[in-house]
Amino acid sequence: MVYKIGDFANLVNISVRTLRYYDEIGLLKPEIVDRYTSYRYYTDDNVVEAQFITLLKEVGFTLQEIIDYKKFLNNFDDDGEGTNQFLLKKQEQISRQMEKLQEQYDKINILRKKFKGKVLTLVKEDIK
């Protein structure tokens, strides 16, 4: 099936503006572009691709990371190991972020206990 950009946008829950941007950066290219009108047309394969992009974004991948992954898939005959490494790398990155957030959370708890019931103020001299 072939979808006009507006219909496709509604189907995959991505705005028309975002779809145009994705096309511009090479992330999600329409299957057909009318050479006279420049209208974009998408197919069911594009639906699957858009859903995959949305899923990767939801788990923290940047657009550039998704583009890089797509290039990887296009350049190599992936047996699944490349995909696994790609996901593992992101998982490790998220794990490091979680550790940092936990440290920040713990420090805030210490500050809350230390200054419980007290007003925390800074004087200019304290900053120097």
VENSULZI-V944081 format. One record per residue. RES is the residue in three letters. PHI is phi in whole degrees, -180 to 180 (999 if undefined). PSI is psi in whole degrees, -180 to 180 (* if undefined). D_FIRST is the distance of its C-alpha to the first C-alpha in Angstrom with 2 decimals. Layout:
<<RES/PHI/PSI/D_FIRST> <RES/PHI/PSI/D_FIRST>>
This chain:
<<MET/999/148/0.00> <VAL/-116/134/3.80> <TYR/-120/138/6.66> <LYS/-71/160/10.26> <ILE/-58/-40/12.80> <GLY/-65/-43/14.36> <ASP/-65/-41/11.50> <PHE/-64/-43/10.68> <ALA/-57/-45/14.48> <ASN/-66/-39/14.86> <LEU/-65/-42/12.36> <VAL/-100/0/14.17> <ASN/59/45/17.47> <ILE/-129/133/18.27> <SER/-65/155/19.75> <VAL/-59/-42/18.55> <ARG/-59/-44/21.91> <THR/-66/-41/21.43> <LEU/-60/-41/18.04> <ARG/-64/-41/19.91> <TYR/-65/-45/22.72> <TYR/-58/-39/20.69> <ASP/-64/-45/19.42> <GLU/-59/-41/23.08> <ILE/-91/-1/24.50> <GLY/83/15/22.00> <LEU/-80/-46/20.84> <LEU/-139/100/17.11> <LYS/-90/136/15.97> <PRO/-65/151/12.79> <GLU/-66/-35/10.99> <ILE/-134/136/11.90> <VAL/-126/120/14.98> <ASP/-66/122/16.19> <ARG/-71/-18/19.73> <TYR/-93/-39/21.28> <THR/-105/-14/19.99> <SER/65/16/19.01> <TYR/-66/141/15.95> <ARG/-100/139/13.65> <TYR/-129/135/9.88> <TYR/-116/157/8.25> <THR/-121/179/5.65> <ASP/-62/-32/6.18> <ASP/-62/-38/9.34> <ASN/-66/-32/10.40> <VAL/-62/-48/10.33> <VAL/-61/-43/12.71> <GLU/-63/-44/14.67> <ALA/-64/-40/15.18> <GLN/-65/-39/16.38> <PHE/-65/-44/18.67> <ILE/-61/-45/20.06> <THR/-61/-43/20.77> <LEU/-62/-46/22.51> <LEU/-62/-40/24.60> <LYS/-63/-40/25.60> <GLU/-63/-29/26.65> <VAL/-97/11/28.99> <GLY/106/4/30.57> <PHE/-76/140/28.98> <THR/-81/164/29.30> <LEU/-61/-39/26.62> <GLN/-65/-40/28.83> <GLU/-63/-39/29.10> <ILE/-68/-41/25.34> <ILE/-61/-46/25.17> <ASP/-61/-41/28.07> <TYR/-64/-43/26.51> <LYS/-63/-39/23.33> <LYS/-63/-42/25.77> <PHE/-57/-49/27.69> <LEU/-63/-36/24.77> <ASN/-73/-27/23.90> <ASN/-93/-16/27.58> <PHE/-131/150/28.54> <ASP/-86/91/27.52> <ASP/-76/129/27.63> <ASP/-97/9/29.01> <GLY/106/-25/28.65> <GLU/-67/-41/32.05> <GLY/-63/-41/30.83> <THR/-63/-44/28.43> <ASN/-61/-44/31.35> <GLN/-64/-40/33.66> <PHE/-59/-47/31.25> <LEU/-70/-38/31.07> <LEU/-63/-42/34.80> <LYS/-60/-44/35.72> <LYS/-67/-39/33.96> <GLN/-62/-41/35.56> <GLU/-65/-40/38.95> <GLN/-63/-44/38.46> <ILE/-65/-38/37.69> <SER/-61/-43/40.72> <ARG/-64/-39/42.96> <GLN/-64/-40/41.72> <MET/-64/-40/42.49> <GLU/-62/-43/45.97> <LYS/-64/-43/46.64> <LEU/-63/-39/45.53> <GLN/-63/-41/47.78> <GLU/-61/-44/50.67> <GLN/-64/-43/50.14> <TYR/-61/-46/49.96> <ASP/-63/-41/53.16> <LYS/-65/-39/54.96> <ILE/-65/-40/54.10> <ASN/-61/-42/55.53> <ILE/-62/-44/58.70> <LEU/-63/-42/59.00> <ARG/-61/-42/58.54> <LYS/-69/-40/61.30> <LYS/-67/-39/63.58> <PHE/-106/20/63.33> <LYS/-58/123/63.09> <GLY/77/2/64.92> <LYS/-114/154/65.77> <VAL/-92/128/64.55> <LEU/-94/117/63.12> <THR/-131/151/64.24> <LEU/-116/135/64.48> <VAL/-104/149/67.39> <LYS/-50/-40/67.21> <GLU/-65/-30/69.78> <ASP/-69/-27/67.67> <ILE/-77/-31/64.81> <LYS/-70/*/67.00>>
